Amino acid sequence: MSEKEVPSYKYFPLINRSEWIYAELGGTGLVHVWLEIGERHAQGLDLFFHYTSLDDERYEWTRHLRLRDDEIYLVDRFGEEEGPILRFPMGVDQNWAYAANNQMVVRCFMVDVGDAHVPAGTFADTLKVEYVYSSGFNEAEFYAPNVGLLGYVERYEDEDKTYRLLYYRAGDGSLTVGSLPEKVQISGHRLGIRGRIP
């Protein structure tokens, strides 16, 4: 697919092979994410965000998203869509709802949080997207211009886990922010803990 055919948004840059590294707040976990842009088809443009725990590479997963009509949908392993989980252009005071798993309603709220401070730096004009499920579960994501996902909070019954951006590199080399953690190295495109990269 030609790069010209891929739209890019202020808070959701779509540059193939871009990568992010997040650190768990108050913990030792590091997560590496890289973007693979798939083919455009009748249902939209497929986006694959590949996640790997750098502390335990047995934990790898892919978040399959689909872009269609300036909205992002979550795609499950059966190809079924859920959402929209994001709407573009992203802006203050957006809110909407969608049905999830035919069992619950997810309410989505977008608010301006101004400057956000994470290990990768300080980012202005940050937006927070809050997902509130009718089951009582909720989670939040933070987005910065030209970088995308700046951090996220996963809330469970007995604990919250917060991940903040340490490093971002655009796939075309146009932007790099933050720095690689000392114990992380790059081998080709693959990141890993020093001494454990195949």
C-alpha positions as CSV (number, residue, x, y, z in Angstrom):
1,M,0.0,0.0,0.0
2,S,1.3,3.4,-0.9
3,E,1.9,5.7,2.1
4,K,-0.1,8.4,0.3
5,E,-3.2,6.3,0.7
6,V,-2.9,6.2,4.5
7,P,-4.5,9.2,6.3
8,S,-2.9,10.6,9.4
9,Y,-4.5,12.4,12.2
10,K,-3.1,15.0,14.6
11,Y,-3.5,12.7,17.6
12,F,-3.3,9.4,15.8
13,P,-0.3,9.4,13.4
14,L,-0.5,6.5,11.0
15,I,3.1,5.9,9.9
16,N,3.9,2.3,9.2
17,R,6.5,0.7,11.4
18,S,6.3,3.4,14.1
19,E,7.1,2.2,17.6
20,W,6.5,3.2,21.1
21,I,7.9,1.9,24.5
22,Y,5.8,2.3,27.6
23,A,6.9,1.8,31.3
24,E,4.6,0.7,34.0
25,L,4.2,3.4,36.7
26,G,5.5,2.1,40.0
27,G,6.5,-1.2,38.5
28,T,9.2,-2.7,36.3
29,G,7.2,-3.6,33.2
30,L,8.2,-2.4,29.8
31,V,5.9,-2.8,26.8
32,H,7.1,-2.3,23.2
33,V,4.4,-1.5,20.5
34,W,4.9,-1.2,16.8
35,L,2.4,-0.4,14.1
36,E,1.8,-2.5,11.0
37,I,-0.6,-0.9,8.4
38,G,-2.5,-3.6,6.6
39,E,-4.4,-3.6,3.4
40,R,-7.4,-1.4,2.5
41,H,-10.5,-3.4,1.7
42,A,-14.3,-2.9,1.6
43,Q,-14.6,-2.7,5.4
44,G,-11.8,-0.1,5.7
45,L,-8.0,0.0,6.5
46,D,-6.6,-2.6,8.9
47,L,-4.2,-1.5,11.6
48,F,-2.2,-3.9,13.7
49,F,-0.6,-2.7,16.9
50,H,1.8,-5.4,18.0
51,Y,2.5,-5.5,21.8
52,T,5.4,-7.3,23.4
53,S,6.4,-7.3,27.1
54,L,10.1,-6.6,27.1
55,D,10.5,-8.2,30.5
56,D,8.8,-11.5,29.4
57,E,8.7,-11.9,25.7
58,R,6.2,-14.8,26.0
59,Y,3.6,-12.1,26.4
60,E,2.9,-10.9,22.9
61,W,-0.5,-9.8,21.6
62,T,-1.9,-7.8,18.7
63,R,-4.6,-5.1,18.9
64,H,-6.4,-5.2,15.5
65,L,-8.1,-1.9,14.7
66,R,-9.9,-0.8,11.6
67,L,-10.2,2.7,10.2
68,R,-13.3,3.6,8.3
69,D,-15.0,6.9,7.7
70,D,-12.8,8.7,10.2
71,E,-13.6,6.3,13.0
72,I,-11.6,3.5,14.6
73,Y,-13.1,0.1,15.4
74,L,-11.7,-2.7,17.5
75,V,-11.8,-6.0,15.5
76,D,-12.0,-9.3,17.4
77,R,-10.4,-12.7,16.3
78,F,-13.6,-13.5,14.4
79,G,-13.4,-10.3,12.4
80,E,-16.4,-8.7,14.2
81,E,-16.1,-5.0,14.9
82,E,-16.8,-3.2,18.1
83,G,-17.0,0.6,18.4
84,P,-16.3,3.1,17.3
85,I,-13.6,3.4,20.0
86,L,-12.2,6.7,18.5
87,R,-13.6,9.4,16.2
88,F,-11.6,11.9,14.1
89,P,-10.8,14.7,14.3
90,M,-10.3,14.2,18.0
91,G,-11.4,17.2,20.0
92,V,-12.6,18.4,23.3
93,D,-16.0,17.5,24.6
94,Q,-16.6,14.7,22.1
95,N,-18.7,11.9,23.6
96,W,-20.5,8.9,22.2
97,A,-21.6,5.4,23.1
98,Y,-21.5,1.9,21.6
99,A,-22.6,-1.6,22.4
100,A,-19.9,-4.1,23.4
101,N,-20.3,-7.9,23.2
102,N,-24.0,-7.4,22.9
103,Q,-24.1,-7.2,26.7
104,M,-23.0,-3.8,27.8
105,V,-22.8,-0.2,26.7
106,V,-19.5,1.7,26.6
107,R,-19.7,5.5,27.0
108,C,-16.7,7.4,25.7
109,F,-15.7,10.9,26.8
110,M,-12.9,13.1,25.4
111,V,-11.5,15.9,27.5
112,D,-8.5,18.3,27.3
113,V,-5.9,17.7,30.0
114,G,-3.4,20.4,28.7
115,D,0.2,19.6,29.4
116,A,1.1,16.0,30.2
117,H,4.4,15.0,31.8
118,V,5.7,11.5,31.0
119,P,9.3,10.0,31.0
120,A,9.5,10.8,27.2
121,G,8.9,14.5,27.9
122,T,6.2,17.1,28.3
123,F,3.5,17.3,25.7
124,A,1.0,20.1,25.2
125,D,-2.6,19.8,24.0
126,T,-3.0,16.3,25.4
127,L,-6.4,14.7,25.2
128,K,-7.8,12.0,27.5
129,V,-10.3,9.5,26.3
130,E,-12.2,7.8,29.1
131,Y,-14.1,4.5,28.4
132,V,-16.8,3.8,31.0
133,Y,-18.5,0.4,30.7
134,S,-22.0,-0.4,32.0
135,S,-20.4,-3.3,33.9
136,G,-18.5,-0.8,36.1
137,F,-15.1,-1.4,34.5
138,N,-13.4,1.7,32.9
139,E,-10.1,2.6,31.3
140,A,-8.4,5.8,30.0
141,E,-6.0,6.6,27.2
142,F,-4.0,9.8,26.7
143,Y,-3.1,11.1,23.3
144,A,-0.5,13.8,22.2
145,P,-0.2,15.5,18.9
146,N,2.1,13.8,16.4
147,V,3.0,11.0,18.8
148,G,-0.3,9.3,19.4
149,L,-0.9,7.2,22.5
150,L,1.1,8.9,25.3
151,G,-0.1,6.6,28.1
152,Y,-3.0,4.4,29.3
153,V,-4.6,3.2,32.4
154,E,-6.0,-0.3,32.7
155,R,-8.4,-0.7,35.7
156,Y,-9.1,-4.1,37.2
157,E,-11.3,-5.1,40.1
158,D,-8.4,-4.9,42.6
159,E,-5.7,-2.7,40.9
160,D,-4.9,-0.1,38.4
161,K,-2.0,-0.3,36.0
162,T,-0.7,2.8,34.4
163,Y,1.7,2.9,31.5
164,R,3.6,6.0,30.3
165,L,5.6,6.7,27.2
166,L,9.4,6.4,27.4
167,Y,10.2,6.4,23.7
168,Y,8.6,7.0,20.3
169,R,10.1,6.7,16.9
170,A,8.0,7.5,13.7
171,G,8.4,4.7,11.2
172,D,9.6,7.1,8.5
173,G,12.3,8.6,10.9
174,S,10.6,12.0,10.9
175,L,10.3,12.2,14.7
176,T,11.9,10.6,17.7
177,V,11.0,11.6,21.3
178,G,12.3,10.3,24.6
179,S,15.1,7.8,24.8
180,L,15.5,4.0,24.8
181,P,15.8,2.6,28.3
182,E,19.4,1.6,29.2
183,K,18.5,-2.1,29.3
184,V,16.8,-2.0,25.9
185,Q,18.5,-2.4,22.6
186,I,17.4,-2.6,18.9
187,S,18.3,-5.5,16.7
188,G,16.9,-4.7,13.2
189,H,13.4,-3.7,14.0
190,R,13.1,-6.0,17.1
191,L,13.5,-4.5,20.6
192,G,14.4,-6.6,23.6
193,I,16.3,-6.7,26.9
194,R,20.0,-6.6,26.4
195,G,21.4,-10.1,26.0
196,R,17.9,-11.6,25.2
197,I,17.4,-10.6,21.6
198,P,17.4,-13.6,19.2
